[in-house]
Amino acid sequence: MKIHHVGVAVANLDEGIALYTSIFGARITHRATVEGIEGAFLDLGTAELELIAPTRSDTPLSKFLADRGPGLHHVAYAVPDIKKALSDAAAAGLELIDTEPRIGLHGVPIAFIHPKSVGGVLTEFVET
């Protein structure tokens, strides 16, 4: 399993994009809005970064930003079979946020594992 991307929560997506493109030389590869979240995937050469910002005040991401402010939100891992990855995680005793995959910002199936099960880090599976 390899890291697919690192997710960073920002209050304003355009400001976040401006920062990462001007300071770090990132290049936007994809931008989308899904389930009250707008996001942009940025290519950093050896890694991919996902900037995410809420479009509504009633999303878990809005609560995250209100409680913690902007910053590291999640680490995503590439998996070839997301249903098997979820089944294996559940069998290992991890608490799943998503018991079934849903479509993420990149248009592919994703699912999250609760941070309390993974050392305090919100963990995402991305089917590749």
C-alpha positions, 0 to 999 in steps of 0.5 A: 500500500502506498500513500495516494495523497495528503489532505490539507484543510483550508478555509479558502480554496483559492487562497490555499491554491495560490500559496502552494502554487507560488511558494512550493511550485505545485501544479493543479491537476484536478479541481472538483466539488462533492458533498459540500467540499471543494477541493483541488489536487496539486502535484508537487513532483514526488507527492500529491496534495489535496486542498479541501475547503467547505462550501457549506457550514454543516459539513464535518470539514466545517466543524474540523476547521472551527475546532482546529483551524486549517492544517493537516486533515488526512492521509490517503492510501491507494488500494486496488480493491476498496471493499476488500480494504474496508473488510480487512480494516473492520476485521482488524478492529478498526472503526470505519467512518464509511462502511461502504465506499462513496465517490470522492473528489477525484471521481473514484471510490473512497472511504475513511477510517476513524482517527481514534483507530489509526493513531489519531490520523484520519485515514482515507482509502482511495481505489486506484 
